Amino acid sequence: MDIMHRFGTVKNGYEDFWGFFAPSNIRMGASYVPIDRLQVGIGITKRNMLWDASAKYAIITQTPHKYPVSVSFYTNMAYDTRKDKDGSIFKYKSQRMSFFHQLLIARKVTDKFSVQVAPSLSHQNAVNGYFT
């Protein structure tokens, strides 16, 4: 197999993210901690060419004799960048967006056992369905 055939997916451009997405469904992302207790991130997933941004903030950290649990808030916003030339998937640009929020409540019980509860809310601006 020649080298041009092997790396031919680079020619597909954005649809294969210039060769990175060719082998399978992949998510590439990066996270950064700009200040103590705050993590921010950005990423892209091959399926639906979904770009996302996220943030997680540690509100309370478990402290002996002060706080019995750790509480963090996580949020994520995603944008679907698939091509939709004929408007069959999305009627409005806002339908490309989805949101996810989660409150993480955790307690380290012992060195080998922790418990976590994570109530979550997910919202998608558009869900394709069947109409009669």
N, CA, C and O atoms as CSV, one atom per row, in Angstrom:
chain,resi,resn,atom,element,x,y,z
A,1,MET,N,N,0.851,-1.165,0.000
A,1,MET,CA,C,0.000,0.000,0.000
A,1,MET,C,C,0.903,1.236,0.000
A,1,MET,O,O,1.787,1.362,0.847
A,2,ASP,N,N,0.678,2.144,-0.952
A,2,ASP,CA,C,1.541,3.325,-1.011
A,2,ASP,C,C,1.133,4.342,0.049
A,2,ASP,O,O,0.020,4.303,0.575
A,3,ILE,N,N,2.038,5.233,0.343
A,3,ILE,CA,C,1.836,6.205,1.422
A,3,ILE,C,C,0.679,7.168,1.133
A,3,ILE,O,O,-0.003,7.586,2.068
A,4,MET,N,N,0.441,7.527,-0.110
A,4,MET,CA,C,-0.653,8.439,-0.441
A,4,MET,C,C,-2.009,7.771,-0.211
A,4,MET,O,O,-2.958,8.429,0.217
A,5,HIS,N,N,-2.108,6.457,-0.495
A,5,HIS,CA,C,-3.355,5.748,-0.251
A,5,HIS,C,C,-3.613,5.632,1.254
A,5,HIS,O,O,-4.746,5.775,1.713
A,6,ARG,N,N,-2.569,5.376,1.995
A,6,ARG,CA,C,-2.680,5.203,3.439
A,6,ARG,C,C,-3.168,6.479,4.123
A,6,ARG,O,O,-3.969,6.426,5.056
A,7,PHE,N,N,-2.683,7.607,3.656
A,7,PHE,CA,C,-3.055,8.885,4.264
A,7,PHE,C,C,-4.043,9.669,3.399
A,7,PHE,O,O,-4.101,10.896,3.478
A,8,GLY,N,N,-4.811,8.968,2.584
A,8,GLY,CA,C,-5.783,9.608,1.704
A,8,GLY,C,C,-6.893,10.323,2.452
A,8,GLY,O,O,-7.511,11.246,1.922
A,9,THR,N,N,-7.147,9.897,3.691
A,9,THR,CA,C,-8.209,10.546,4.457
A,9,THR,C,C,-7.871,11.992,4.785
A,9,THR,O,O,-8.765,12.772,5.113
A,10,VAL,N,N,-6.616,12.362,4.705
A,10,VAL,CA,C,-6.227,13.758,4.917
A,10,VAL,C,C,-6.918,14.634,3.880
A,10,VAL,O,O,-7.286,15.774,4.166
A,11,LYS,N,N,-7.093,14.096,2.674
A,11,LYS,CA,C,-7.737,14.841,1.596
A,11,LYS,C,C,-9.225,15.088,1.865
A,11,LYS,O,O,-9.816,15.995,1.279
A,12,ASN,N,N,-9.833,14.284,2.750
A,12,ASN,CA,C,-11.253,14.479,3.074
A,12,ASN,C,C,-11.477,15.735,3.902
A,12,ASN,O,O,-12.621,16.150,4.092
A,13,GLY,N,N,-10.429,16.336,4.388
A,13,GLY,CA,C,-10.530,17.598,5.113
A,13,GLY,C,C,-11.279,17.480,6.418
A,13,GLY,O,O,-11.059,16.550,7.194
A,14,TYR,N,N,-12.159,18.422,6.656
A,14,TYR,CA,C,-12.867,18.525,7.929
A,14,TYR,C,C,-13.707,17.287,8.242
A,14,TYR,O,O,-13.850,16.930,9.411
A,15,GLU,N,N,-14.265,16.622,7.225
A,15,GLU,CA,C,-15.132,15.461,7.456
A,15,GLU,C,C,-14.412,14.331,8.180
A,15,GLU,O,O,-15.054,13.580,8.914
A,16,ASP,N,N,-13.115,14.186,8.002
A,16,ASP,CA,C,-12.313,13.207,8.737
A,16,ASP,C,C,-11.311,13.901,9.655
A,16,ASP,O,O,-10.365,13.275,10.133
A,17,PHE,N,N,-11.519,15.185,9.897
A,17,PHE,CA,C,-10.633,16.024,10.704
A,17,PHE,C,C,-9.183,15.824,10.260
A,17,PHE,O,O,-8.286,15.573,11.064
A,18,TRP,N,N,-8.998,15.946,8.950
A,18,TRP,CA,C,-7.705,15.868,8.276
A,18,TRP,C,C,-6.927,14.602,8.648
A,18,TRP,O,O,-5.714,14.645,8.853
A,19,GLY,N,N,-7.651,13.464,8.731
A,19,GLY,CA,C,-7.014,12.173,8.935
A,19,GLY,C,C,-7.070,11.635,10.349
A,19,GLY,O,O,-6.844,10.442,10.546
A,20,PHE,N,N,-7.355,12.448,11.326
A,20,PHE,CA,C,-7.378,11.978,12.713
A,20,PHE,C,C,-8.556,11.056,12.993
A,20,PHE,O,O,-8.439,10.161,13.831
A,21,PHE,N,N,-9.695,11.246,12.317
A,21,PHE,CA,C,-10.894,10.481,12.610
A,21,PHE,C,C,-11.069,9.251,11.731
A,21,PHE,O,O,-12.065,8.543,11.882
A,22,ALA,N,N,-10.174,8.978,10.849
A,22,ALA,CA,C,-10.364,7.912,9.871
A,22,ALA,C,C,-10.587,6.527,10.477
A,22,ALA,O,O,-11.486,5.828,10.009
A,23,PRO,N,N,-9.836,6.083,11.480
A,23,PRO,CA,C,-9.966,4.683,11.891
A,23,PRO,C,C,-11.262,4.329,12.618
A,23,PRO,O,O,-11.766,3.221,12.432
A,24,SER,N,N,-11.814,5.204,13.422
A,24,SER,CA,C,-13.006,4.855,14.196
A,24,SER,C,C,-13.656,6.115,14.755
A,24,SER,O,O,-13.248,7.230,14.427
A,25,ASN,N,N,-14.673,5.932,15.603
A,25,ASN,CA,C,-15.289,7.080,16.264
A,25,ASN,C,C,-14.356,7.533,17.380
A,25,ASN,O,O,-14.114,6.788,18.331
A,26,ILE,N,N,-13.849,8.711,17.271
A,26,ILE,CA,C,-12.836,9.232,18.189
A,26,ILE,C,C,-13.311,10.550,18.760
A,26,ILE,O,O,-14.025,11.302,18.096
A,27,ARG,N,N,-12.918,10.827,19.984
A,27,ARG,CA,C,-13.102,12.149,20.590
A,27,ARG,C,C,-11.729,12.656,20.978
A,27,ARG,O,O,-10.968,11.977,21.667
A,28,MET,N,N,-11.428,13.857,20.527
A,28,MET,CA,C,-10.177,14.506,20.911
A,28,MET,C,C,-10.550,15.704,21.773
A,28,MET,O,O,-11.483,16.439,21.454
A,29,GLY,N,N,-9.830,15.894,22.851
A,29,GLY,CA,C,-10.147,17.009,23.719
A,29,GLY,C,C,-8.946,17.453,24.526
A,29,GLY,O,O,-7.926,16.768,24.593
A,30,ALA,N,N,-9.091,18.596,25.125
A,30,ALA,CA,C,-8.059,19.145,25.996
A,30,ALA,C,C,-8.739,19.821,27.173
A,30,ALA,O,O,-9.790,20.444,27.025
A,31,SER,N,N,-8.131,19.691,28.339
A,31,SER,CA,C,-8.642,20.327,29.544
A,31,SER,C,C,-7.544,21.171,30.162
A,31,SER,O,O,-6.356,20.900,29.987
A,32,TYR,N,N,-7.963,22.199,30.888
A,32,TYR,CA,C,-7.018,23.121,31.503
A,32,TYR,C,C,-7.600,23.582,32.839
A,32,TYR,O,O,-8.813,23.743,32.975
A,33,VAL,N,N,-6.730,23.790,33.813
A,33,VAL,CA,C,-7.141,24.265,35.131
A,33,VAL,C,C,-6.570,25.669,35.306
A,33,VAL,O,O,-5.425,25.815,35.735
A,34,PRO,N,N,-7.359,26.720,34.978
A,34,PRO,CA,C,-6.838,28.087,35.058
A,34,PRO,C,C,-6.700,28.613,36.481
A,34,PRO,O,O,-5.807,29.410,36.769
A,35,ILE,N,N,-7.590,28.163,37.376
A,35,ILE,CA,C,-7.523,28.545,38.787
A,35,ILE,C,C,-7.880,27.333,39.634
A,35,ILE,O,O,-8.445,26.361,39.133
A,36,ASP,N,N,-7.554,27.394,40.908
A,36,ASP,CA,C,-7.850,26.314,41.827
A,36,ASP,C,C,-9.341,25.989,41.807
A,36,ASP,O,O,-10.172,26.894,41.876
A,37,ARG,N,N,-9.682,24.714,41.714
A,37,ARG,CA,C,-11.048,24.168,41.735
A,37,ARG,C,C,-11.824,24.310,40.436
A,37,ARG,O,O,-12.962,23.847,40.370
A,38,LEU,N,N,-11.268,24.926,39.402
A,38,LEU,CA,C,-11.979,25.092,38.134
A,38,LEU,C,C,-11.228,24.391,37.006
A,38,LEU,O,O,-10.035,24.618,36.803
A,39,GLN,N,N,-11.947,23.535,36.276
A,39,GLN,CA,C,-11.396,22.862,35.102
A,39,GLN,C,C,-12.260,23.219,33.906
A,39,GLN,O,O,-13.484,23.115,33.980
A,40,VAL,N,N,-11.650,23.636,32.811
A,40,VAL,CA,C,-12.371,23.938,31.578
A,40,VAL,C,C,-11.815,23.062,30.465
A,40,VAL,O,O,-10.650,22.667,30.501
A,41,GLY,N,N,-12.647,22.762,29.483
A,41,GLY,CA,C,-12.200,21.896,28.407
A,41,GLY,C,C,-12.928,22.171,27.108
A,41,GLY,O,O,-13.970,22.825,27.069
A,42,ILE,N,N,-12.341,21.648,26.049
A,42,ILE,CA,C,-12.929,21.749,24.712
A,42,ILE,C,C,-12.597,20.448,23.988
A,42,ILE,O,O,-11.556,19.839,24.235
A,43,GLY,N,N,-13.490,20.027,23.092
A,43,GLY,CA,C,-13.228,18.789,22.373
A,43,GLY,C,C,-14.082,18.673,21.129
A,43,GLY,O,O,-14.994,19.467,20.899
A,44,ILE,N,N,-13.763,17.660,20.326
A,44,ILE,CA,C,-14.531,17.340,19.117
A,44,ILE,C,C,-14.668,15.830,19.027
A,44,ILE,O,O,-13.727,15.089,19.312
A,45,THR,N,N,-15.875,15.378,18.619
A,45,THR,CA,C,-16.165,13.962,18.447
A,45,THR,C,C,-16.513,13.712,16.990
A,45,THR,O,O,-17.214,14.507,16.363
A,46,LYS,N,N,-16.016,12.594,16.452
A,46,LYS,CA,C,-16.249,12.278,15.035
A,46,LYS,C,C,-17.734,12.171,14.712
A,46,LYS,O,O,-18.198,12.719,13.712
A,47,ARG,N,N,-18.475,11.469,15.554
A,47,ARG,CA,C,-19.905,11.285,15.278
A,47,ARG,C,C,-20.598,12.643,15.330
A,47,ARG,O,O,-20.554,13.333,16.349
A,48,ASN,N,N,-21.217,13.010,14.258
A,48,ASN,CA,C,-21.926,14.283,14.079
A,48,ASN,C,C,-20.996,15.496,14.122
A,48,ASN,O,O,-21.472,16.629,14.187
A,49,MET,N,N,-19.693,15.282,14.086
A,49,MET,CA,C,-18.724,16.383,14.153
A,49,MET,C,C,-19.137,17.348,15.265
A,49,MET,O,O,-19.339,18.541,15.038
A,50,LEU,N,N,-19.252,16.803,16.449
A,50,LEU,CA,C,-19.772,17.501,17.613
A,50,LEU,C,C,-18.650,18.205,18.372
A,50,LEU,O,O,-17.776,17.551,18.940
A,51,TRP,N,N,-18.674,19.527,18.383
A,51,TRP,CA,C,-17.738,20.337,19.173
A,51,TRP,C,C,-18.371,20.566,20.534
A,51,TRP,O,O,-19.571,20.828,20.622
A,52,ASP,N,N,-17.577,20.471,21.601
A,52,ASP,CA,C,-18.132,20.712,22.923
A,52,ASP,C,C,-17.179,21.528,23.782
A,52,ASP,O,O,-15.964,21.522,23.580
A,53,ALA,N,N,-17.763,22.227,24.743
A,53,ALA,CA,C,-17.008,22.975,25.745
A,53,ALA,C,C,-17.574,22.580,27.098
A,53,ALA,O,O,-18.784,22.404,27.242
A,54,SER,N,N,-16.700,22.439,28.092
A,54,SER,CA,C,-17.166,22.009,29.401
A,54,SER,C,C,-16.459,22.782,30.509
A,54,SER,O,O,-15.406,23.388,30.306
A,55,ALA,N,N,-17.078,22.737,31.685
A,55,ALA,CA,C,-16.483,23.339,32.873
A,55,ALA,C,C,-16.906,22.522,34.086
A,55,ALA,O,O,-18.027,22.018,34.151
A,56,LYS,N,N,-15.999,22.400,35.038
A,56,LYS,CA,C,-16.290,21.697,36.290
A,56,LYS,C,C,-15.689,22.513,37.421
A,56,LYS,O,O,-14.515,22.881,37.392
A,57,TYR,N,N,-16.528,22.789,38.429
A,57,TYR,CA,C,-16.067,23.592,39.548
A,57,TYR,C,C,-16.332,22.859,40.861
A,57,TYR,O,O,-17.452,22.417,41.117
A,58,ALA,N,N,-15.302,22.734,41.686
A,58,ALA,CA,C,-15.433,22.094,43.000
A,58,ALA,C,C,-15.936,23.134,43.996
A,58,ALA,O,O,-15.178,24.005,44.425
A,59,ILE,N,N,-17.203,23.044,44.360
A,59,ILE,CA,C,-17.827,24.000,45.261
A,59,ILE,C,C,-17.362,23.761,46.698
A,59,ILE,O,O,-16.962,24.694,47.395
A,60,ILE,N,N,-17.420,22.509,47.127
A,60,ILE,CA,C,-17.002,22.110,48.476
A,60,ILE,C,C,-16.127,20.873,48.347
A,60,ILE,O,O,-16.429,19.984,47.551
A,61,THR,N,N,-15.062,20.805,49.106
A,61,THR,CA,C,-14.250,19.586,49.147
A,61,THR,C,C,-14.371,18.965,50.537
A,61,THR,O,O,-14.367,19.665,51.549
A,62,GLN,N,N,-14.478,17.646,50.562
A,62,GLN,CA,C,-14.653,16.929,51.824
A,62,GLN,C,C,-13.494,17.259,52.758
A,62,GLN,O,O,-12.326,17.131,52.389
A,63,THR,N,N,-13.834,17.686,53.970
A,63,THR,CA,C,-12.838,18.062,54.974
A,63,THR,C,C,-13.275,17.476,56.313
A,63,THR,O,O,-14.415,17.679,56.729
A,64,PRO,N,N,-12.382,16.747,56.997
A,64,PRO,CA,C,-12.759,16.174,58.298
A,64,PRO,C,C,-13.236,17.253,59.275
A,64,PRO,O,O,-12.620,18.313,59.387
A,65,HIS,N,N,-14.330,16.978,59.975
A,65,HIS,CA,C,-14.924,17.840,60.995
A,65,HIS,C,C,-15.463,19.164,60.438
A,65,HIS,O,O,-15.815,20.056,61.209
A,66,LYS,N,N,-15.530,19.298,59.116
A,66,LYS,CA,C,-16.060,20.527,58.526
A,66,LYS,C,C,-17.113,20.222,57.455
A,66,LYS,O,O,-18.272,20.613,57.596
A,67,TYR,N,N,-16.708,19.518,56.374
A,67,TYR,CA,C,-17.625,19.151,55.289
A,67,TYR,C,C,-17.610,17.640,55.120
A,67,TYR,O,O,-16.558,17.065,54.844
A,68,PRO,N,N,-18.768,16.979,55.283
A,68,PRO,CA,C,-18.803,15.516,55.176
A,68,PRO,C,C,-18.751,15.001,53.732
A,68,PRO,O,O,-18.478,13.822,53.509
A,69,VAL,N,N,-19.011,15.874,52.752
A,69,VAL,CA,C,-19.032,15.457,51.342
A,69,VAL,C,C,-18.304,16.486,50.479
A,69,VAL,O,O,-18.041,17.609,50.910
A,70,SER,N,N,-17.989,16.081,49.270
A,70,SER,CA,C,-17.492,16.997,48.247
A,70,SER,C,C,-18.638,17.279,47.291
A,70,SER,O,O,-19.408,16.378,46.959
A,71,VAL,N,N,-18.755,18.523,46.849
A,71,VAL,CA,C,-19.812,18.903,45.919
A,71,VAL,C,C,-19.165,19.655,44.761
A,71,VAL,O,O,-18.452,20.638,44.967
A,72,SER,N,N,-19.420,19.183,43.542
A,72,SER,CA,C,-18.904,19.837,42.334
A,72,SER,C,C,-20.043,20.014,41.337
A,72,SER,O,O,-21.023,19.269,41.359
A,73,PHE,N,N,-19.904,20.998,40.473
A,73,PHE,CA,C,-20.878,21.232,39.410
A,73,PHE,C,C,-20.159,21.079,38.076
A,73,PHE,O,O,-19.094,21.658,37.864
A,74,TYR,N,N,-20.757,20.286,37.171
A,74,TYR,CA,C,-20.203,20.052,35.839
A,74,TYR,C,C,-21.224,20.505,34.805
A,74,TYR,O,O,-22.416,20.233,34.949
A,75,THR,N,N,-20.771,21.189,33.768
A,75,THR,CA,C,-21.660,21.597,32.684
A,75,THR,C,C,-20.949,21.411,31.345
A,75,THR,O,O,-19.728,21.523,31.242
A,76,ASN,N,N,-21.755,21.124,30.326
A,76,ASN,CA,C,-21.210,20.886,28.999
A,76,ASN,C,C,-22.195,21.430,27.967
A,76,ASN,O,O,-23.406,21.257,28.098
A,77,MET,N,N,-21.660,22.087,26.940
A,77,MET,CA,C,-22.472,22.570,25.831
A,77,MET,C,C,-21.838,22.027,24.553
A,77,MET,O,O,-20.621,22.104,24.383
A,78,ALA,N,N,-22.648,21.484,23.663
A,78,ALA,CA,C,-22.130,20.911,22.430
A,78,ALA,C,C,-22.844,21.508,21.225
A,78,ALA,O,O,-23.996,21.932,21.313
A,79,TYR,N,N,-22.133,21.533,20.088
A,79,TYR,CA,C,-22.674,22.082,18.847
A,79,TYR,C,C,-22.404,21.100,17.719
A,79,TYR,O,O,-21.252,20.743,17.470
A,80,ASP,N,N,-23.448,20.661,17.039
A,80,ASP,CA,C,-23.377,19.697,15.947
A,80,ASP,C,C,-22.998,20.433,14.662
A,80,ASP,O,O,-23.729,21.319,14.219
A,81,THR,N,N,-21.863,20.072,14.062
A,81,THR,CA,C,-21.388,20.783,12.863
A,81,THR,C,C,-21.519,19.958,11.581
A,81,THR,O,O,-20.832,20.229,10.597
A,82,ARG,N,N,-22.409,18.938,11.590
A,82,ARG,CA,C,-22.616,18.155,10.366
A,82,ARG,C,C,-23.094,19.044,9.233
A,82,ARG,O,O,-23.747,20.063,9.458
A,83,LYS,N,N,-22.762,18.645,8.011
A,83,LYS,CA,C,-23.288,19.350,6.844
A,83,LYS,C,C,-24.772,19.027,6.714
A,83,LYS,O,O,-25.186,17.883,6.907
A,84,ASP,N,N,-25.564,20.036,6.388
A,84,ASP,CA,C,-27.009,19.867,6.226
A,84,ASP,C,C,-27.453,20.792,5.091
A,84,ASP,O,O,-28.166,21.771,5.312
A,85,LYS,N,N,-27.021,20.463,3.883
A,85,LYS,CA,C,-27.256,21.338,2.731
A,85,LYS,C,C,-28.724,21.549,2.414
A,85,LYS,O,O,-29.124,22.646,2.024
A,86,ASP,N,N,-29.538,20.504,2.577
A,86,ASP,CA,C,-30.951,20.630,2.196
A,86,ASP,C,C,-31.869,20.980,3.377
A,86,ASP,O,O,-33.082,21.088,3.198
A,87,GLY,N,N,-31.311,21.155,4.565
A,87,GLY,CA,C,-32.117,21.526,5.727
A,87,GLY,C,C,-32.969,20.400,6.264
A,87,GLY,O,O,-33.956,20.656,6.953
A,88,SER,N,N,-32.616,19.150,5.968
A,88,SER,CA,C,-33.436,18.026,6.414
A,88,SER,C,C,-33.166,17.636,7.870
A,88,SER,O,O,-33.999,16.983,8.497
A,89,ILE,N,N,-32.019,18.026,8.405
A,89,ILE,CA,C,-31.703,17.682,9.790
A,89,ILE,C,C,-32.045,18.837,10.723
A,89,ILE,O,O,-32.704,18.644,11.744
A,90,PHE,N,N,-31.596,20.035,10.368
A,90,PHE,CA,C,-31.790,21.203,11.224
A,90,PHE,C,C,-32.515,22.312,10.478
A,90,PHE,O,O,-32.092,22.738,9.403
A,91,LYS,N,N,-33.602,22.766,11.057
A,91,LYS,CA,C,-34.320,23.890,10.466
A,91,LYS,C,C,-33.705,25.210,10.930
A,91,LYS,O,O,-33.650,26.176,10.168
A,92,TYR,N,N,-33.239,25.248,12.196
A,92,TYR,CA,C,-32.631,26.440,12.777
A,92,TYR,C,C,-31.255,26.100,13.341
A,92,TYR,O,O,-31.013,24.963,13.745
A,93,LYS,N,N,-30.367,27.064,13.370
A,93,LYS,CA,C,-29.024,26.836,13.927
A,93,LYS,C,C,-29.082,26.445,15.395
A,93,LYS,O,O,-28.244,25.671,15.857
A,94,SER,N,N,-30.055,26.964,16.138
A,94,SER,CA,C,-30.168,26.643,17.567
A,94,SER,C,C,-30.451,25.157,17.793
A,94,SER,O,O,-30.186,24.640,18.878
A,95,GLN,N,N,-30.992,24.456,16.773
A,95,GLN,CA,C,-31.275,23.037,16.915
A,95,GLN,C,C,-30.002,22.198,16.931
A,95,GLN,O,O,-30.054,21.010,17.248
A,96,ARG,N,N,-28.901,22.774,16.607
A,96,ARG,CA,C,-27.622,22.070,16.619
A,96,ARG,C,C,-27.027,21.973,18.027
A,96,ARG,O,O,-26.043,21.263,18.230
A,97,MET,N,N,-27.606,22.670,18.987
A,97,MET,CA,C,-27.024,22.760,20.321
A,97,MET,C,C,-27.630,21.751,21.296
A,97,MET,O,O,-28.809,21.411,21.205
A,98,SER,N,N,-26.799,21.279,22.234
A,98,SER,CA,C,-27.272,20.432,23.330
A,98,SER,C,C,-26.510,20.829,24.595
A,98,SER,O,O,-25.399,21.357,24.542
A,99,PHE,N,N,-27.151,20.555,25.730
A,99,PHE,CA,C,-26.601,20.977,27.014
A,99,PHE,C,C,-26.691,19.842,28.024
A,99,PHE,O,O,-27.595,19.008,27.961
A,100,PHE,N,N,-25.745,19.821,28.955
A,100,PHE,CA,C,-25.725,18.809,30.008
A,100,PHE,C,C,-25.235,19.469,31.287
A,100,PHE,O,O,-24.239,20.193,31.274
A,101,HIS,N,N,-25.937,19.219,32.400
A,101,HIS,CA,C,-25.551,19.764,33.705
A,101,HIS,C,C,-25.590,18.632,34.726
A,101,HIS,O,O,-26.444,17.747,34.665
A,102,GLN,N,N,-24.644,18.679,35.668
A,102,GLN,CA,C,-24.577,17.611,36.657
A,102,GLN,C,C,-24.039,18.160,37.979
A,102,GLN,O,O,-23.082,18.934,38.007
A,103,LEU,N,N,-24.672,17.743,39.059
A,103,LEU,CA,C,-24.207,18.062,40.398
A,103,LEU,C,C,-23.604,16.787,40.962
A,103,LEU,O,O,-24.301,15.781,41.095
A,104,LEU,N,N,-22.329,16.812,41.292
A,104,LEU,CA,C,-21.629,15.625,41.778
A,104,LEU,C,C,-21.481,15.738,43.294
A,104,LEU,O,O,-20.809,16.639,43.795
A,105,ILE,N,N,-22.112,14.821,44.015
A,105,ILE,CA,C,-22.038,14.800,45.471
A,105,ILE,C,C,-21.339,13.502,45.852
A,105,ILE,O,O,-21.854,12.416,45.589
A,106,ALA,N,N,-20.169,13.613,46.471
A,106,ALA,CA,C,-19.347,12.430,46.719
A,106,ALA,C,C,-18.811,12.418,48.144
A,106,ALA,O,O,-18.632,13.461,48.774
A,107,ARG,N,N,-18.563,11.214,48.628
A,107,ARG,CA,C,-17.962,11.049,49.950
A,107,ARG,C,C,-16.981,9.886,49.903
A,107,ARG,O,O,-17.310,8.792,49.445
A,108,LYS,N,N,-15.776,10.144,50.385
A,108,LYS,CA,C,-14.784,9.079,50.542
A,108,LYS,C,C,-15.027,8.473,51.918
A,108,LYS,O,O,-14.772,9.115,52.937
A,109,VAL,N,N,-15.525,7.229,51.950
A,109,VAL,CA,C,-15.896,6.566,53.194
A,109,VAL,C,C,-14.665,5.951,53.853
A,109,VAL,O,O,-14.424,6.145,55.045
A,110,THR,N,N,-13.890,5.209,53.063
A,110,THR,CA,C,-12.629,4.634,53.538
A,110,THR,C,C,-11.598,4.835,52.432
A,110,THR,O,O,-11.909,5.396,51.380
A,111,ASP,N,N,-10.384,4.381,52.670
A,111,ASP,CA,C,-9.343,4.487,51.645
A,111,ASP,C,C,-9.682,3.679,50.392
A,111,ASP,O,O,-9.179,3.972,49.307
A,112,LYS,N,N,-10.535,2.663,50.543
A,112,LYS,CA,C,-10.864,1.787,49.416
A,112,LYS,C,C,-12.315,1.890,48.963
A,112,LYS,O,O,-12.723,1.163,48.057
A,113,PHE,N,N,-13.104,2.773,49.569
A,113,PHE,CA,C,-14.522,2.844,49.222
A,113,PHE,C,C,-15.010,4.289,49.226
A,113,PHE,O,O,-14.862,5.013,50.210
A,114,SER,N,N,-15.599,4.688,48.091
A,114,SER,CA,C,-16.204,6.016,47.953
A,114,SER,C,C,-17.615,5.860,47.392
A,114,SER,O,O,-17.924,4.864,46.737
A,115,VAL,N,N,-18.463,6.844,47.651
A,115,VAL,CA,C,-19.840,6.842,47.172
A,115,VAL,C,C,-20.089,8.172,46.472
A,115,VAL,O,O,-19.618,9.221,46.912
A,116,GLN,N,N,-20.848,8.106,45.358
A,116,GLN,CA,C,-21.162,9.335,44.630
A,116,GLN,C,C,-22.603,9.289,44.129
A,116,GLN,O,O,-23.085,8.253,43.670
A,117,VAL,N,N,-23.275,10.426,44.227
A,117,VAL,CA,C,-24.606,10.617,43.655
A,117,VAL,C,C,-24.463,11.763,42.673
A,117,VAL,O,O,-23.819,12.766,42.980
A,118,ALA,N,N,-25.059,11.626,41.490
A,118,ALA,CA,C,-24.877,12.644,40.461
A,118,ALA,C,C,-26.184,12.936,39.733
A,118,ALA,O,O,-26.390,12.431,38.629
A,119,PRO,N,N,-27.070,13.737,40.320
A,119,PRO,CA,C,-28.270,14.125,39.582
A,119,PRO,C,C,-27.883,14.941,38.349
A,119,PRO,O,O,-27.005,15.801,38.417
A,120,SER,N,N,-28.545,14.666,37.225
A,120,SER,CA,C,-28.154,15.259,35.950
A,120,SER,C,C,-29.356,15.786,35.189
A,120,SER,O,O,-30.481,15.319,35.366
A,121,LEU,N,N,-29.095,16.769,34.340
A,121,LEU,CA,C,-30.115,17.323,33.458
A,121,LEU,C,C,-29.511,17.426,32.067
A,121,LEU,O,O,-28.444,18.012,31.885
A,122,SER,N,N,-30.195,16.858,31.096
A,122,SER,CA,C,-29.727,16.880,29.717
A,122,SER,C,C,-30.795,17.535,28.850
A,122,SER,O,O,-31.984,17.263,29.017
A,123,HIS,N,N,-30.377,18.397,27.923
A,123,HIS,CA,C,-31.328,19.076,27.046
A,123,HIS,C,C,-30.759,19.139,25.632
A,123,HIS,O,O,-29.606,19.519,25.430
A,124,GLN,N,N,-31.575,18.765,24.668
A,124,GLN,CA,C,-31.201,18.864,23.267
A,124,GLN,C,C,-32.228,19.762,22.595
A,124,GLN,O,O,-33.432,19.546,22.741
A,125,ASN,N,N,-31.765,20.766,21.858
A,125,ASN,CA,C,-32.699,21.710,21.248
A,125,ASN,C,C,-33.537,21.092,20.145
A,125,ASN,O,O,-34.596,21.628,19.819
A,126,ALA,N,N,-33.108,19.992,19.562
A,126,ALA,CA,C,-33.889,19.337,18.514
A,126,ALA,C,C,-33.699,17.836,18.611
A,126,ALA,O,O,-32.585,17.342,18.791
A,127,VAL,N,N,-34.790,17.131,18.492
A,127,VAL,CA,C,-34.739,15.671,18.461
A,127,VAL,C,C,-35.515,15.253,17.229
A,127,VAL,O,O,-36.712,15.521,17.123
A,128,ASN,N,N,-34.839,14.595,16.292
A,128,ASN,CA,C,-35.521,14.133,15.083
A,128,ASN,C,C,-36.532,13.069,15.453
A,128,ASN,O,O,-36.253,12.214,16.293
A,129,GLY,N,N,-37.682,13.109,14.848
A,129,GLY,CA,C,-38.727,12.136,15.159
A,129,GLY,C,C,-39.531,11.793,13.933
A,129,GLY,O,O,-39.208,12.194,12.815
A,130,TYR,N,N,-40.577,11.049,14.166
A,130,TYR,CA,C,-41.451,10.650,13.078
A,130,TYR,C,C,-42.754,11.424,13.199
A,130,TYR,O,O,-43.308,11.558,14.290
A,131,PHE,N,N,-43.233,11.926,12.091
A,131,PHE,CA,C,-44.458,12.691,12.079
A,131,PHE,C,C,-45.465,11.978,11.196
A,131,PHE,O,O,-45.112,11.442,10.146
A,132,THR,N,N,-46.713,11.973,11.621
A,132,THR,CA,C,-47.752,11.326,10.820
A,132,THR,C,C,-48.679,12.346,10.216
A,132,THR,O,O,-49.618,11.984,9.508
